[in-house]
Amino acid sequence: MSNRITFQFEDDLDYQMQAIHSTVELFRGLSRHVDGIYKYKRIHDVTQGNPIRNNDIVVGSRLLENLRGVQLSNDLFADNMLADGNNFTIEMETGTGKTYVYLRTILELYKEYGFKKFMIVVPSIAIRKGVEKSMEQLTDHFKRLYNMDILKHSFIYDSNNPKQISSKLVESNDLSICVLNIQAFNKDTNKIRKEDEYGQNLWEDIKYIKPIVVIDEPQKIEGTAKKKSKSLEAIEELQPLFTLRYSATHKQLYNQIYKLDSYAAYQKDLVKKIVVKTVHGVIPKDYPYVRYLSFTSDLKAKIEIFSQEQG
């Protein structure tokens, strides 16, 4: 008798599917460029294959039109322009399946548009371990839905073996998902940015393939409003095809396409509810007391307070 514990996952929870489809519909009907005859070739290391890049997308009025359509269908304010670097924000309350959503979104983007190269960027080892565990638990679930083993198409970046970036991401002609900490490439001294003994520079190879970047908890790596962090600068330098940002507590909302905040999660019974019982008594007059009553038509709040005049 097996001691293995397995988890049963719902196939189509409405709020998760809405988040997934919101991303997929962004690129519906967009023209795409494929590599022509002349491709990027490594000059120094003839033993390596050539990088294979994501099909490029044509950024313009159609993408903006799709963005506005998605935003309006999700009851969000429609943006008038695209954020620099094609950044899109997905807001999901903690505990509502954020990791599941972006992993399944990756599989949907591969299925619908043939996008192959993905990088999941996380701010800490703990979150990276969580993503790794989620992929293990979801393997059978995704096999049933997509007839694909996500573990065979993903890997955790190991700075002691940077060459795996070449074989598993850069040169792969199939779906490839690289999970890595931001600390792996946010400094000039990182191995991934240095030329090896053959003159190969992995950083340049990764930039060429135009990966799609998924950022888990982007608010932890953004820096301040006045000064960008080295981590954010590194992602921008990478010039990804587009960037998807997933968190419950974003600092910046770059072209937000989906929102499931704490109140919405509460209404849908997706998070625990706490009911507090208290003993009602007479409130002393020196106790700080403010109670909301209502809003006026011009959006001013009516409140009730205790006050005491001099004397």
VEXVO-962952 format. One record per residue: residue in three letters; x, y, z of N, C-alpha, C, O in turn. Coordinates in steps of 0.05 Angstrom, whole numbers, padded with zeros to 5 digits, always signed. Each point is the difference from the previous one (the first is absolute). Layout:
# residues N
alaXYZXYZXYZXYZ ...
//
This chain:
# residues 311
met+00017-00024+00000-00017+00024+00000+00018+00025+00000+00018+00003+00017 ser-00024+00015-00035+00017+00024-00003-00006+00020+00022-00023+00004+00008 asn+00045+00009+00001-00003+00021+00020+00000+00027-00012+00001+00020+00014 arg-00001-00019-00040+00001+00026-00014-00025+00015+00003-00022-00010-00004 ile+00024+00036+00011-00023+00017+00003-00004+00015-00026+00018+00013-00010 thr-00042-00014-00001-00006+00014-00025-00022+00021+00006-00017-00004+00017 phe+00019+00026-00033-00020+00021+00003-00018+00000-00024+00009-00004-00023 gln-00035+00009+00028-00019+00002-00022-00005+00030-00005-00007+00015+00018 phe+00011-00006-00043-00003+00028-00007-00025+00003-00017-00006-00016-00018 glu-00009+00037+00023-00023+00007-00017+00010+00009-00027+00019+00015-00002 asp-00033-00024-00019+00009+00006-00027-00006+00029-00008+00017+00014-00011 asp-00040-00004+00018-00009+00026-00011-00014+00017+00021-00023+00006-00003 leu+00038+00002+00023-00011+00019+00019-00003+00027-00015+00019+00009-00013 asp-00043+00003+00015-00006+00022-00017+00019+00024+00002+00009+00011-00019 tyr-00001-00004+00044+00017+00023+00004+00028-00006-00010+00014+00019-00010 gln-00004-00044+00012+00026-00006-00011+00000+00000-00030+00018+00010-00013 met-00039-00022+00001-00002+00000-00029-00003+00028-00012+00010+00006-00021 gln-00023+00012+00036-00003+00027-00009+00027+00014+00000+00006+00015-00019 ala+00011-00020+00039+00027+00011+00000+00017-00011-00023+00015+00015-00012 ile-00018-00041+00007+00016-00012-00021-00009+00011-00028+00017+00007-00016 his-00043-00007+00012-00010+00010-00026+00005+00029-00004+00003+00009-00023 ser-00001+00007+00044+00006+00028-00002+00027+00004-00013+00004+00019-00016 thr+00015-00036+00023+00027+00002-00012+00000-00011-00028+00011+00013-00018 val-00024-00036+00013+00000-00012-00026-00013+00018-00021+00009+00002-00022 glu-00031+00012+00030-00014+00016-00019+00015+00026-00007-00007+00013-00020 leu+00027-00006+00035+00016+00024-00007+00012-00003-00028+00003+00020-00014 phe+00004-00044+00006+00016-00004-00024-00017-00012-00022+00011-00009-00021 arg-00037+00008+00024-00018-00011-00020+00001+00017-00025-00005+00025+00001 gly+00011-00037-00024-00001+00014-00025+00025+00017-00006+00000+00014-00021 leu+00020-00014+00038+00024+00015-00005+00017-00013-00021+00003-00024-00001 ser+00009+00041-00017+00019-00011-00019+00025-00008+00014+00008+00013+00020 arg+00005-00034-00030+00025-00009+00013+00021-00004-00021-00005-00008-00023 his+00030+00015+00031+00023-00004-00018+00014-00026+00007+00002-00007+00024 val+00007-00008-00044+00017-00023+00005+00027+00005-00011+00004+00017-00016 asp+00016-00033+00026+00028+00003-00009+00001-00004-00030-00012-00018-00011 gly+00028+00035-00002+00005-00003-00029+00024-00017-00006+00008-00017+00017 ile+00004+00021-00040+00023-00016-00008+00024+00006+00018+00015-00017+00008 tyr-00011+00043-00003+00024+00008+00015-00006+00000+00030-00016+00017+00010 lys+00029-00035+00004-00005-00003+00028+00026+00007+00016+00022+00000-00011 tyr-00027+00006+00036+00022+00005+00018+00017-00025+00003-00011-00022+00005 lys+00037+00024-00008+00018-00023+00003+00022+00006+00019+00010+00023+00002 arg-00003-00043+00014+00023+00003+00018+00026-00001-00017+00003-00019-00016 ile+00014+00037+00021+00025+00001-00017+00021-00017+00012+00015-00014-00014 his-00012+00014+00041+00023-00012+00013-00003-00030+00004+00019-00015-00004 asp-00042+00006+00013-00004-00028+00008-00015-00015-00021-00025+00000-00001 val+00040-00013-00017-00014-00014-00023-00013-00026+00009-00015-00012-00015 thr+00021+00003+00039-00012-00025+00010-00028+00004+00009-00015-00020+00003 gln+00006+00044+00001-00027+00006+00010-00019+00004-00023+00008+00009-00022 gly-00033-00015+00027-00021+00006-00020-00006+00030+00000+00011+00015+00015 asn-00030-00008-00032-00008+00028-00002-00024+00006+00018-00017-00018+00003 pro+00016+00041+00008-00024+00008+00017-00025+00000-00017+00000+00008-00023 ile-00022-00016+00035-00026+00000-00012-00018+00019+00016-00003-00004+00024 arg-00007+00024-00037-00014+00021+00014-00030-00003-00001-00011-00014-00017 asn-00003+00028+00035-00029+00002-00002-00008+00015-00025+00014+00018-00008 asn-00036-00026-00004-00011+00016-00022-00007+00028+00010-00013+00003+00021 asp+00023+00017-00034-00005+00028+00008-00029+00007-00005-00013-00011-00017 ile+00003+00031+00032-00027+00010-00004+00001+00029-00010+00019+00014+00007 val-00038-00007-00022-00002+00028-00009-00014+00017+00020-00024-00004+00005 val+00038+00022+00008-00011+00017+00021-00012+00025-00014+00014+00014-00015 gly-00039-00009+00021-00012+00023-00012-00029+00003+00009-00007-00007+00022 ser-00009+00018-00040-00028+00007+00007-00016-00025+00006-00018+00001+00017 arg+00024-00024-00030-00016-00024+00005+00004-00010+00029-00019-00008+00013 leu+00044+00008-00004+00006-00008+00027-00013+00019+00020-00011-00010+00020 leu+00012+00036-00025-00014+00019+00018-00030-00004+00000-00013+00002+00021 glu+00002-00008-00045-00029-00006-00002-00007-00024+00017-00020-00001+00014 asn+00036-00020-00017-00005-00025+00016+00002+00006+00030-00016-00010+00016 leu+00037+00025-00009+00004+00007+00028-00025+00014+00011-00010-00007+00022 arg+00000+00027-00036-00023+00015+00010-00025-00018+00001-00016+00003+00019 gly+00013-00021-00038-00022-00018+00000+00000-00018+00025-00020-00005+00012 val+00044-00006-00006+00003-00017+00024-00005+00016+00025-00014-00010+00018 gln+00024+00034-00016-00004+00016+00024-00029+00006+00004-00010-00002+00023 leu-00004+00010-00044-00028+00007+00003-00017-00024+00007-00019+00002+00016 ser+00026-00026-00027-00015-00024+00007+00004-00008+00029-00017-00015+00011 asn+00039+00024+00001+00006-00007+00028-00006+00023+00018+00008+00001+00023 asp-00024+00019-00033-00008+00023+00016+00024+00016+00011+00000+00009+00023 leu+00020-00006-00040+00023+00016+00007+00001+00025-00017-00011+00001-00022 phe+00025+00020+00031+00003+00024-00016+00017-00007-00024+00020-00014+00002 ala-00028+00024-00026+00014-00007-00024+00024+00020-00004-00004+00024+00001 asp+00027-00035-00007+00024+00017-00004-00001+00012-00029-00011-00012-00018 asn+00024+00035+00015+00002+00013-00026+00026-00006-00014+00003+00008-00023 met+00015-00021+00037+00025-00007-00013+00012-00025+00013-00007-00007+00022 leu+00026-00005-00037+00013-00024+00011+00024+00008+00017+00014+00019-00006 ala-00010-00033+00028+00022+00005+00017+00026-00007-00014+00001-00018-00017 asp+00021+00032+00024+00026-00006-00012+00007-00029+00006-00003-00010+00022 gly+00013-00003-00043+00010-00027+00003-00023-00021+00000+00005-00023+00007 asn-00029+00031-00014-00022-00019-00001-00004-00015+00026+00000-00024+00001 asn-00004+00040+00021-00005-00011+00026-00030-00002+00005-00015+00019-00006 phe+00006-00042+00017-00028-00003+00006-00003-00011+00029+00016-00018+00008 thr-00035+00029+00007-00003-00006+00028-00024-00018+00005-00022+00006-00009 ile+00026-00027+00025-00022-00017+00009+00000+00000+00030+00020-00008+00013 glu-00041+00018-00001-00002+00002+00029-00017-00022+00011-00024-00003-00008 met+00035-00014+00025-00015-00022+00012+00006-00002+00029+00024+00000+00008 glu-00044-00002+00008+00003-00002+00029+00015-00025+00008-00002-00021-00013 thr+00018+00022+00034+00015-00023+00010-00019-00023+00006-00020+00004+00013 gly+00027-00028-00022-00016-00023+00006-00021-00006-00021-00016-00019+00004 thr+00016+00033-00026-00021-00004-00021+00012-00015-00025-00014-00003-00020 gly+00039-00006+00022+00011-00016-00022+00016+00015-00020-00001-00006-00024 lys+00016+00026+00033+00015+00017-00018+00021-00017-00016+00003+00004-00024 thr+00011-00022+00038+00020-00016-00014-00012-00019-00021+00010-00003-00022 tyr-00033-00009+00030-00015-00016-00019-00007+00016-00025+00002-00010-00022 val-00012+00034+00026-00009+00016-00022+00023+00007-00019-00004-00003-00024 tyr+00027+00011+00034+00021+00007-00020+00012-00025-00013+00010+00002-00022 leu-00009-00025+00036+00010-00024-00013-00019-00009-00022+00009-00007-00022 arg-00035+00008+00027-00019-00008-00020-00001+00021-00022-00005-00007-00024 thr+00009+00032+00030+00001+00021-00021+00023-00005-00019-00003+00003-00024 ile+00026-00012+00034+00023-00007-00017-00008-00022-00019+00006+00002-00024 leu-00019-00023+00034-00008-00022-00017-00021+00009-00021+00001-00010-00023 glu-00019+00028+00030-00020+00010-00018+00014+00017-00022-00008-00001-00024 leu+00027+00018+00032+00014+00017-00020+00016-00018-00020+00002+00007-00023 tyr+00009-00029+00033+00014-00018-00018-00020-00014-00018+00006-00003-00024 lys-00028-00005+00034-00020-00014-00016-00013+00018-00021-00003-00008-00023 glu-00003+00033+00031-00015+00018-00018+00018+00014-00020-00007+00003-00023 tyr+00031+00005+00031+00017+00017-00017+00028-00012-00005+00015+00012-00016 gly-00008-00034+00028+00026-00012-00005+00023+00015+00014+00023-00005-00007 phe-00029+00021+00027+00022+00013+00015+00014-00023+00016-00013-00016+00014 lys+00040+00016-00016+00014-00023+00011+00019+00007+00024+00004-00017+00017 lys+00006+00041-00016+00021+00007+00019-00011+00017+00022-00009+00022-00004 phe+00010-00033+00029-00011+00014+00023+00021+00000+00023+00014-00019+00004 met-00013+00041+00011+00016+00002+00024-00018+00009+00023-00012+00021-00002 ile+00011-00038+00022-00015+00008+00025+00021+00011+00019+00017-00014+00010 val-00020+00040-00004+00020+00014+00017-00013+00004+00028-00022+00011+00002 val+00037-00020+00018-00011+00001+00028+00020+00016+00017+00024+00001-00006 pro-00033+00011+00028+00017+00017+00016+00016-00015+00022+00018+00011+00012 ser-00025-00036-00007+00013-00014+00022+00001-00030-00004-00015-00011-00017 ile+00032-00003+00031+00002-00029-00002-00026-00013+00010-00008-00020-00012 ala-00004+00031+00032-00025-00011+00011-00022-00001-00021-00014-00020-00003 ile+00011+00042-00012-00021+00001-00020+00008-00019-00023-00018-00013-00012 arg+00043+00011+00005+00009-00018-00021-00006-00029+00007-00009-00016-00016 lys+00014+00009+00042-00007-00027+00009-00030-00005-00002-00008-00022-00006 gly-00008+00043+00012-00029-00003-00002-00009-00005-00028-00017-00017-00005 val+00029+00031-00014-00006-00004-00029+00007-00029-00008-00015-00013-00014 glu+00039+00005+00022+00010-00027-00007-00020-00021+00011-00006-00019-00014 lys-00002+00022+00039-00019-00019+00012-00027+00001-00014-00012-00022-00004 ser+00003+00045-00004-00026+00002-00014+00001-00015-00027-00019-00014-00007 met+00041+00016-00007+00003-00014-00026+00000-00030+00004-00012-00014-00016 glu+00024+00005+00038+00000-00029+00006-00029-00009+00006-00008-00021-00010 gln-00006+00036+00026-00028-00008+00007-00019+00002-00024-00020-00015-00001 leu+00026+00033-00017-00019+00004-00023+00007-00017-00024-00013+00002-00021 thr+00034-00018+00022+00009-00016-00023-00023-00016-00012-00005+00002-00024 asp-00008-00019+00040-00021-00017-00010-00024+00016-00010-00012-00007-00020 his+00006+00029+00034-00022+00017-00007+00004+00012-00028-00018-00001-00017 phe+00042+00011+00012+00006+00012-00026+00003-00021-00022-00007+00005-00023 lys+00016-00029+00030+00001-00021-00019-00027-00007-00011-00004-00004-00024 arg-00016+00004+00042-00027-00006-00008-00012+00021-00017-00015-00005-00019 leu+00021+00031+00025-00011+00022-00015+00014+00006-00026-00013+00007-00020 tyr+00040-00011+00020+00015+00009-00024+00017-00023-00012+00014+00004-00020 asn-00016-00028+00031+00016-00022-00009+00030+00007-00001+00014-00006-00019 met-00005+00019+00040+00027+00010+00001+00010-00002+00029-00014+00007+00019 asp+00039-00016-00016+00013-00002+00026+00016+00026+00004+00021+00005-00012 ile-00032+00012+00030+00012+00027+00004+00028-00003+00012+00017+00018-00004 leu-00011-00040+00018+00026-00003+00012+00022-00005-00021+00023+00007+00004 lys-00031-00020-00026+00019-00004-00022+00005+00025-00016+00019+00001-00016 his-00036+00019+00019+00004+00025-00015+00009+00023+00018-00001+00023-00008 ser+00009-00029+00033+00008+00021+00018+00025-00008+00015+00007-00024+00002 phe+00008+00044+00008+00023-00006+00016+00006+00024+00019-00008+00023-00006 ile+00022-00029+00027+00008+00021+00019+00029+00008-00006+00017-00018-00001 tyr-00013+00043-00003+00027+00009-00007+00020-00005+00022-00006+00006+00023 asp+00029-00017-00030+00021-00006+00020+00025+00015-00009+00011-00005-00021 ser-00003+00024+00038+00023+00017-00008+00026-00016-00002+00019+00009-00012 asn-00019-00034+00024+00024-00017-00003+00000-00015-00027+00020-00012-00007 asn-00042+00014-00007-00002-00013-00026-00014+00018-00020-00021-00007-00010 pro+00033+00030+00004-00014+00020-00017-00004-00010-00029-00017+00011-00014 lys+00032-00032+00006-00003-00010-00027-00028-00011-00006-00008-00002-00023 gln-00006-00006+00044-00027-00011-00004-00018+00021-00013-00020-00007-00012 ile+00026+00032+00016-00016+00021-00013+00001-00003-00030-00020+00004-00014 ser+00044-00012+00004+00003-00004-00029-00017-00023-00010-00016+00003-00019 ser+00019-00026+00031-00013-00024-00010-00030-00001+00006-00015-00010-00017 lys+00008+00020+00040-00028-00003+00008-00018+00024-00006-00025-00003-00001 leu+00037+00027-00004-00016+00023-00006+00007+00012-00027-00017+00002-00017 val+00042+00006+00014+00008+00016-00024-00004-00017-00026-00011+00010-00019 glu+00021-00035+00019+00001-00016-00024-00024-00018-00003-00004-00012-00021 ser-00013+00010+00041-00023-00018-00001-00020+00009-00021-00006+00024-00003 asn-00005-00043-00012-00020+00006-00020-00027-00008+00010-00019-00004-00016 asp+00016+00001+00042-00025-00007+00012-00006+00019+00023+00016+00017+00006 leu-00039-00021+00007-00006+00016+00024+00022-00003+00021+00008-00022+00006 ser+00001+00045+00004+00021-00001+00020-00006+00022+00021-00004+00023-00006 ile+00004-00032+00032-00006+00018+00022+00023+00000+00019+00007-00021+00012 cys+00006+00044-00009+00023+00002+00019-00009+00015+00025-00010+00023-00002 val+00013-00035+00025-00007+00013+00025+00026+00009+00014+00018-00016+00004 leu-00016+00042+00002+00025+00010+00012-00004+00023+00018-00019+00015-00003 asn+00037-00012+00022-00001+00023+00018+00011+00025-00015+00017-00002-00017 ile-00028+00025+00024+00009+00025-00013+00030+00004+00006+00014+00013-00016 gln-00004-00023+00038+00028+00004+00007+00019-00014-00019+00024+00005+00000 ala-00035-00023-00017+00017-00014-00019+00010+00018-00023+00019-00007-00014 phe-00033+00029+00009+00008+00016-00023-00003+00031+00004+00001+00015-00019 asn-00003-00007+00044-00003+00029+00005+00026+00015+00006+00000+00023+00008 lys+00022-00037-00012+00027+00013+00004+00018-00007-00024-00003-00021-00012 asp+00021+00039+00006+00019-00004-00021+00019-00023+00005+00011-00012-00018 thr-00008+00005+00044+00018-00021+00008-00012-00028-00002+00014-00020+00005 asn-00040+00018-00010-00013-00026-00002+00012-00017-00022+00007+00010-00021 lys-00005-00036+00025+00011-00019-00020-00015+00002-00026+00012-00003-00022 ile-00038+00006+00024-00017+00000-00024+00007+00023-00019-00007+00000-00023 arg+00020+00021+00034+00006+00024-00016+00028+00000-00011+00007+00017-00016 lys+00010-00036+00026+00028+00000-00008+00005-00018-00024-00013-00020-00004 glu+00033+00027-00012+00009-00018-00021+00015-00023+00012+00015+00002+00019 asp-00020-00026-00031+00015-00023+00009+00026-00003-00015+00007+00018-00015 glu+00007-00040+00018+00026-00004-00013-00002-00002-00030+00020+00003-00014 tyr-00044-00008+00004-00004-00001-00029-00010+00026-00012-00005+00002-00024 gly+00002+00018+00041-00010+00026-00009-00030+00001-00002-00011+00020-00010 gln-00003-00040+00021-00029+00001-00001-00011+00017+00023+00010-00002+00023 asn-00030+00018-00028-00012+00017+00020-00030-00007+00001-00016+00006-00017 leu+00009-00021+00039-00028-00009+00003-00020+00023+00001-00022-00003-00010 trp+00030+00025+00022-00018+00023+00002-00009+00010-00027-00023+00007-00004 glu+00042-00006-00015-00006+00009-00027-00018-00020-00014-00018+00008-00015 asp+00023-00034+00020-00017-00020-00012-00029+00002+00010-00019-00003-00015 ile+00016+00007+00042-00027+00002+00011-00014+00025-00010-00024-00001-00006 lys+00038+00023+00003-00012+00024-00011-00010-00005-00029-00021+00010-00008 tyr+00036-00025-00007-00007-00006-00028-00026-00015-00002-00017+00005-00017 ile+00013-00025+00035-00024-00018-00003-00025+00014+00008-00022-00012-00003 lys+00023+00036+00014-00023+00015+00009-00020-00017+00017-00022-00005-00009 pro+00031-00002+00032-00017-00017+00017-00024+00016+00011+00000+00025+00000 ile-00021-00039+00007-00022+00012+00014+00006-00002+00030+00005-00022+00010 val-00005+00044+00005+00007+00000+00028-00025+00001+00017-00017+00017-00003 val+00016-00035+00022-00021-00001+00020+00013+00008+00027+00018-00014+00009 ile-00027+00035+00003+00012+00009+00026-00020-00007+00022-00023+00009+00000 asp+00033-00025+00019-00016-00006+00024+00008+00020+00022+00023+00001+00007 glu-00043+00013+00003+00005+00020+00021+00018+00023-00010+00021+00005+00012 pro-00028+00009-00033+00017+00021-00011+00005+00023+00019+00021+00014-00003 gln-00039-00009+00022+00004+00023+00018+00025-00003+00017+00010+00019+00011 lys+00000-00044-00009+00024-00005+00017+00026+00006-00015+00021-00001+00013 ile-00023+00006-00039+00025+00004-00015+00000+00027-00015+00019+00005-00015 glu-00039+00012+00019-00003+00024-00016+00016+00024+00009+00005+00018-00015 gly+00002-00018+00041+00013+00024+00010-00021+00021+00008-00022-00007+00008 thr+00029+00033-00011-00018+00022+00007-00010+00014-00024+00010-00004-00023 ala-00029+00022+00027-00011+00016-00022+00021+00018-00012+00000+00006-00024 lys+00019+00003+00040+00021+00019-00009+00023-00015-00013+00014+00011-00017 lys-00008-00035+00026+00023-00014-00011-00006-00030-00004-00009-00014+00018 lys+00013+00005-00043-00005-00028-00007+00022-00017+00014+00023+00009+00004 ser-00031-00033+00003+00019-00019+00011+00018-00011-00022-00008+00001-00023 lys+00030-00013+00031+00018-00013-00019-00015-00024-00013+00004-00007-00023 ser-00021-00005+00039-00016-00023-00010-00019+00008-00022-00001-00014-00021 leu-00013+00036+00025-00018+00009-00021+00015+00009-00025-00009-00005-00022 glu+00031+00018+00026+00017+00008-00023+00010-00024-00015+00001+00001-00025 ala+00006-00022+00039+00009-00024-00013-00022-00013-00018+00006-00009-00022 ile-00030+00008+00032-00022-00011-00015-00006+00018-00025-00005-00011-00022 glu+00006+00037+00025-00004+00018-00022+00022-00003-00021-00005+00001-00024 glu+00030-00005+00033+00022-00004-00018-00003-00026-00016+00009-00002-00023 leu-00022-00017+00034-00006-00025-00013-00018+00003-00024+00001-00016-00019 gln-00017+00037+00019-00019+00006-00022-00018-00024-00007+00001-00009-00022 pro-00016+00000+00042-00017-00024-00005-00022+00007-00021-00006+00023-00005 leu-00005-00044-00006-00022+00003-00019-00023+00015+00013-00011+00018-00011 phe+00004-00027+00035-00018+00015+00018+00004-00011+00028+00012-00022+00004 thr-00022+00036+00016+00004-00007+00028-00027-00001+00014-00017+00018-00003 leu+00013-00040+00017-00025-00004+00016+00007+00002+00029+00018-00014+00010 arg-00032+00031+00005+00006+00005+00028-00023-00010+00017-00023+00008-00003 tyr+00029-00027+00022-00020-00012+00017+00005+00006+00029+00022-00006+00010 ser-00041+00017+00004+00002+00006+00028-00027+00007+00012-00019+00006-00015 ala+00018-00006+00041-00024+00010+00014+00004+00029+00008-00020+00014+00006 thr+00045-00004-00005+00006+00026+00010+00020+00015-00019+00023+00003+00007 his-00033+00004-00030+00018+00014-00019+00006+00029+00009-00017+00013+00012 lys+00041-00004-00017+00007+00028+00004-00009+00017-00024-00011+00021+00003 gln+00015-00032-00027-00007+00014-00025-00018-00018-00016+00005-00024-00003 leu-00026+00036-00009-00019-00015-00016+00006+00006-00030-00011+00019-00011 tyr+00028-00035-00001+00006+00004-00028-00021-00015-00017+00000-00024+00000 asn-00017+00039-00013-00021-00012-00017-00013-00024+00013+00003-00023-00008 gln-00017+00029+00030-00013-00021+00015-00022-00013-00017-00016+00013-00012 ile+00016-00040+00011-00019-00015-00016-00019-00017+00017-00020-00010-00011 tyr+00027+00006+00036-00018-00017+00017+00004+00009+00029+00022+00007+00008 lys-00044-00008+00007+00001+00008+00028-00018-00018+00017-00025-00001-00005 leu+00037-00013+00023-00015-00015+00021+00011+00008+00026+00018-00013+00011 asp-00028+00035+00000+00011+00011+00025-00012-00014+00024-00016-00019-00003 ser+00024+00027+00027-00008-00013+00024-00031+00000+00004-00012-00019+00009 tyr+00000+00042-00017-00029+00002+00004-00015-00018-00019-00019-00014+00007 ala+00029+00013-00033-00013-00018-00019+00004-00029+00008-00018-00017-00003 ala+00042+00010+00013+00005-00027+00009-00018-00007+00024-00010-00023+00002 tyr+00005+00042+00015-00018-00004+00023-00029-00005-00010-00013-00018+00010 gln+00005+00034-00029-00028-00004-00011-00004-00027-00013-00021-00011+00001 lys+00043+00001-00013-00002-00026-00014+00005-00024+00019+00002-00023-00009 asp+00002+00029+00035+00005-00021+00019+00026-00015-00006+00002-00024+00003 leu+00019+00039-00013+00025-00012-00007+00020+00002+00023+00021-00014-00001 val-00026+00031+00021+00018+00003+00022-00015-00004+00026-00025+00002+00000 lys+00039-00007+00021-00013-00004+00026-00012+00026+00010+00011+00022-00003 lys-00034-00025+00016-00014+00023+00011+00002-00002+00031-00001-00021+00011 ile+00005+00044+00001+00003+00001+00029-00023+00016+00012-00006+00022-00009 val-00008-00034+00028-00022+00014+00014+00009+00004+00029+00008-00019+00013 val-00009+00043-00004+00009+00007+00027-00025+00006+00017-00016+00017-00007 lys+00014-00031+00030-00021+00006+00019+00012+00017+00023+00022-00005+00008 thr-00037+00024+00001+00010+00018+00021-00022+00005+00020-00023-00005-00005 val+00031+00015+00028-00019+00008+00021-00007+00029-00004+00017+00017+00000 his-00043-00012-00004-00009+00028-00004-00005+00013+00028-00011-00012+00018 gly+00020+00036-00016-00003+00014+00025-00002+00030-00005-00002+00009-00023 val+00002+00006+00044-00001+00029-00002+00027+00011-00007+00020-00006+00014 ile-00018+00022-00035+00026+00011-00008+00006+00025+00016-00016+00018-00001 pro+00038-00017+00016+00006+00024+00016+00004+00024-00018+00009-00003-00023 lys-00015+00027+00033+00001+00024-00017+00028+00008-00008+00004+00015-00020 asp+00017-00025+00034+00027+00007-00008+00012-00021-00019+00024+00001-00005 tyr-00040-00019-00005+00010-00021-00018-00001+00010-00029-00020+00012-00008 pro+00042-00016-00007+00000+00010-00028-00020-00016-00016+00002-00025-00003 tyr-00022+00038-00008-00022-00014-00013-00007+00014-00026-00006+00024+00000 val+00007-00039-00022-00008+00010-00026-00016-00022-00014+00009-00023-00001 arg-00032+00030-00010-00016-00020-00014-00010+00011-00026-00011+00022-00001 tyr+00016-00037-00020-00010+00008-00027-00030-00004-00002-00011-00020+00009 leu-00002+00040-00020-00029-00001-00003-00009-00004-00029-00014-00019-00006 ser+00024+00036-00012-00008-00002-00028+00017+00019-00017+00015+00016+00010 phe-00019-00019-00037+00012+00019-00019-00021+00019-00010-00024-00008-00003 thr+00032+00033-00001-00018+00019-00012+00001-00003-00031+00017-00014-00010 ser-00035+00028-00004+00000-00002-00029+00026+00010-00013+00007-00009-00022 asp+00006+00027+00036+00026+00011-00011+00024-00015+00012+00022+00011+00001 leu-00027-00036+00008+00021-00018+00010+00016+00011+00024+00024-00002+00001 lys-00039+00014+00017+00012+00007+00026-00012-00019+00021-00023-00008-00001 ala+00040+00002+00021-00009-00020+00020-00013+00014+00024+00010+00021+00010 lys-00033-00031-00002-00013+00009+00025+00009-00019+00022-00001-00025-00002 ile+00011+00036+00024+00010-00016+00022-00012+00010+00026-00010+00022+00002 glu+00012-00039+00018-00009+00006+00027+00024-00002+00019+00015-00019-00001 ile-00012+00040+00018+00023+00000+00018-00009+00010+00028-00021+00013+00002 phe+00036-00020+00018-00003+00013+00026+00018+00025+00001+00023-00001-00010 ser-00034+00022+00020+00017+00024+00003-00007+00013+00027-00021-00004+00012 gln+00040+00019-00002-00004+00014+00026+00011+00028-00003+00023+00005-00007 glu-00040+00014+00014+00008+00028-00002+00014+00008+00026-00003-00013+00021 gln+00019+00034-00023+00015+00009+00024-00020+00009+00022-00019+00014-00006 gly+00024-00023+00030-00017+00007+00023-00023-00018+00004-00016+00003+00018 
//
